[in-house]
Amino acid sequence: MKPVTIYTTPICGFCAAAKRLLDQKGVSYDEIDVMRDAEKKQEMMQRAGRHTVPQIWIGETHVGGCDDLYDLERSGKLDPMLAA
């Protein structure tokens, strides 16, 4: 299974929803809290070109945010991405 990285903040409902979906699928992920770490937030913005959380990567592929993750799930594309 490909490694999953998710940039989050503790007060973000969309972050919680994205993590809930990954948890339901039994997917482990590396969570990076950007709320108190300006360096990690800069890293996220450079990698994603976005400033909102969550920002999610599966392997080296930038998935996007929570809505993007759920769209992949609904379209049946998330499991193959994780397994590839």
C-alpha positions, -999 to +999 in steps of 0.1 A: +000+000+000+013+035-009+022+058+020-004+085+027+005+120+040-022+144+053-015+180+064-041+190+090-050+212+119-068+200+151-098+223+146-106+214+110-138+194+104-128+185+068-095+171+082-114+150+107-138+137+079-108+128+056-091+110+085-123+092+093-126+079+057-090+067+058-095+051+092-126+033+080-105+018+051-078+008+075-053+031+059-024+043+080-012+078+073+014+103+083-004+133+098+014+167+098-002+193+120+005+227+104-014+248+130+016+254+153+044+247+127+048+276+102+076+257+085+054+227+078+026+250+066+050+266+041+061+231+030+025+221+024+017+253+005+048+248-017+039+211-024+002+217-029+000+252-043-029+256-018-032+271+017-062+252+030-062+219+050-064+191+046-040+185+018-036+148+010-009+128-008-010+092-018+025+083-026+039+112-046+004+120-060-013+151-046-050+141-042-062+175-029-085+181+000-113+163+017-139+167-011-113+154-036-107+123-014-144+115-011-148+121-049-121+094-055-139+071-031-173+076-048-159+071-082-142+038-072-107+053-078-094+055-042-087+018-035-067+013-068-047+045-060-039+032-025-030-003-037-010+008-068 
